[in-house]
Amino acid sequence: MILFLLLLIAAVGIVAVYAVSGNDGTHDVTLWQWHWAAIPDWVPVVLTAAVFGGLLLLYMLYAGLVHGVRVGSMRRRVTTRESAITELRRENQRLREENARVRSELASMDRGALATADRTEGAPVAAVTAQDRPRVAVPYGPRATFGERVRAFFRGQEPAGY
């Protein structure tokens, strides 16, 4: 588009040099029902270039407007999503802190219950049931694929149930 605009400017410059250089030839021009007499030779070329230049400028304005609308809508979408992500991160942080607080409270309550159970009942620590002990999370590992589970089953390492 820019190249076309540059070529159009160059063509207008060449026609201007042609008109000024002493080419004073004239013609009669007839277009449908209109008739003009003694029109200089360069005028039809300049009018044609002006029409195409005007259409090009209108197209460039339209393309710039469409591009601006697209960029603006993308910017609004990105801003909206960024604010949603920020809110989710804040909520995630708040939930992590609350989860840590609750776990620490439960751990202190469990330790206190174990200590009082040992003292009051006289039961050894080994006699405390598994329900009284704090649960430990199983470390995360990637889930085995279907093929790995089938091979493990046929080697006798895993039960058939999934």
C-alpha positions as CSV (number, residue, x, y, z in Angstrom):
1,M,0.0,0.0,0.0
2,I,2.8,2.4,0.8
3,L,4.6,1.4,-2.3
4,F,1.5,2.2,-4.4
5,L,1.3,5.6,-2.7
6,L,4.9,6.3,-3.5
7,L,4.4,5.3,-7.1
8,L,1.3,7.5,-7.3
9,I,3.3,10.5,-6.0
10,A,6.1,9.8,-8.5
11,A,3.5,9.6,-11.4
12,V,1.9,12.9,-10.3
13,G,5.4,14.5,-10.3
14,I,6.2,13.2,-13.8
15,V,2.8,14.5,-15.1
16,A,3.5,17.9,-13.5
17,V,6.9,18.0,-15.2
18,Y,5.3,17.1,-18.5
19,A,2.7,19.8,-18.1
20,V,5.2,22.5,-17.2
21,S,7.7,21.5,-19.9
22,G,5.9,23.3,-22.7
23,N,3.5,20.6,-23.8
24,D,0.6,22.8,-24.5
25,G,-1.3,20.5,-26.7
26,T,-5.1,20.4,-26.4
27,H,-7.9,18.1,-27.3
28,D,-11.6,18.1,-27.3
29,V,-13.0,15.6,-24.8
30,T,-16.4,14.0,-25.0
31,L,-17.7,11.8,-22.2
32,W,-21.3,10.5,-22.6
33,Q,-23.4,13.6,-23.0
34,W,-20.7,16.1,-22.0
35,H,-18.3,17.8,-24.3
36,W,-15.3,19.9,-23.4
37,A,-13.2,21.9,-25.8
38,A,-9.5,22.7,-25.7
39,I,-8.6,20.5,-22.6
40,P,-4.8,20.3,-22.1
41,D,-3.3,16.9,-22.7
42,W,-2.2,16.3,-19.1
43,V,-5.6,17.0,-17.4
44,P,-7.2,13.6,-18.1
45,V,-4.1,11.9,-16.6
46,V,-4.1,14.1,-13.6
47,L,-7.8,13.6,-13.0
48,T,-7.4,9.8,-13.3
49,A,-4.5,9.9,-10.8
50,A,-6.4,12.1,-8.5
51,V,-9.4,9.7,-8.5
52,F,-7.2,6.7,-7.8
53,G,-5.3,8.6,-5.2
54,G,-8.5,9.6,-3.4
55,L,-9.7,6.0,-3.5
56,L,-6.4,4.9,-2.1
57,L,-6.5,7.4,0.7
58,L,-10.1,6.3,1.6
59,Y,-8.9,2.7,1.6
60,M,-6.0,3.6,3.8
61,L,-8.3,5.4,6.2
62,Y,-10.6,2.5,6.3
63,A,-7.8,0.0,6.8
64,G,-6.3,2.1,9.6
65,L,-9.7,2.4,11.3
66,V,-10.3,-1.4,11.1
67,H,-6.8,-2.1,12.4
68,G,-7.3,0.3,15.3
69,V,-10.6,-1.3,16.2
70,R,-9.0,-4.8,16.2
71,V,-6.0,-3.7,18.3
72,G,-8.4,-1.9,20.7
73,S,-10.6,-4.9,21.1
74,M,-7.6,-7.2,21.6
75,R,-6.2,-4.7,24.2
76,R,-9.6,-4.7,26.0
77,R,-9.7,-8.6,26.0
78,V,-6.1,-8.8,27.2
79,T,-6.7,-6.2,30.0
80,T,-9.9,-8.1,31.1
81,R,-8.0,-11.4,31.1
82,E,-5.0,-9.9,32.9
83,S,-7.3,-8.5,35.6
84,A,-9.1,-11.9,36.0
85,I,-5.7,-13.6,36.3
86,T,-4.6,-11.1,38.9
87,E,-7.8,-11.6,40.9
88,L,-7.4,-15.4,40.7
89,R,-3.7,-15.1,41.9
90,R,-4.8,-13.0,44.8
91,E,-7.6,-15.5,45.7
92,N,-5.1,-18.4,45.3
93,Q,-2.6,-16.7,47.6
94,R,-5.4,-16.0,50.2
95,L,-6.5,-19.7,50.0
96,R,-2.9,-20.9,50.4
97,E,-2.5,-18.8,53.5
98,E,-5.8,-19.9,54.9
99,N,-4.9,-23.6,54.1
100,A,-1.5,-23.2,55.8
101,R,-3.2,-21.7,58.9
102,V,-5.8,-24.4,59.1
103,R,-3.2,-27.1,58.7
104,S,-1.0,-25.6,61.4
105,E,-4.0,-25.4,63.7
106,L,-4.9,-29.1,63.0
107,A,-1.4,-30.2,63.4
108,S,-1.1,-28.4,66.8
109,M,-4.5,-29.9,67.8
110,D,-3.4,-33.4,66.8
111,R,-0.1,-33.1,68.7
112,G,-1.9,-31.9,71.7
113,A,-4.4,-34.7,71.5
114,L,-1.6,-37.3,71.1
115,A,0.3,-35.8,74.1
116,T,-2.8,-35.7,76.4
117,A,-3.8,-39.3,75.3
118,D,-0.4,-40.6,76.2
119,R,-0.4,-38.9,79.6
120,T,-4.0,-39.6,80.7
121,E,-4.6,-43.0,79.3
122,G,-1.1,-44.3,79.8
123,A,-1.2,-45.9,76.4
124,P,2.0,-46.2,74.4
125,V,2.5,-44.0,71.4
126,A,2.2,-47.1,69.1
127,A,-1.3,-47.7,70.3
128,V,-2.6,-44.5,68.9
129,T,-4.8,-45.2,65.9
130,A,-4.0,-44.0,62.4
131,Q,-7.0,-41.6,62.5
132,D,-5.3,-39.6,65.3
133,R,-2.1,-39.1,63.3
134,P,-1.9,-36.2,60.9
135,R,-2.2,-37.3,57.3
136,V,0.8,-36.9,55.0
137,A,0.2,-36.1,51.4
138,V,1.4,-38.6,48.8
139,P,4.1,-36.9,46.6
140,Y,2.8,-36.1,43.2
141,G,3.9,-38.3,40.4
142,P,2.7,-38.4,36.8
143,R,-0.1,-40.8,36.1
144,A,0.9,-44.0,34.3
145,T,-0.2,-44.3,30.7
146,F,-2.6,-47.1,29.7
147,G,0.2,-49.1,28.1
148,E,2.4,-48.8,31.2
149,R,-0.5,-50.1,33.3
150,V,-1.1,-53.0,31.0
151,R,2.5,-54.0,31.0
152,A,2.6,-53.7,34.8
153,F,-0.4,-55.9,35.1
154,F,1.0,-58.6,32.9
155,R,4.3,-58.5,34.9
156,G,2.2,-59.0,38.1
157,Q,3.1,-55.6,39.6
158,E,-0.3,-54.0,39.6
159,P,-3.9,-55.2,40.1
160,A,-6.4,-55.1,37.2
161,G,-8.6,-52.5,38.8
162,Y,-8.0,-48.9,37.8
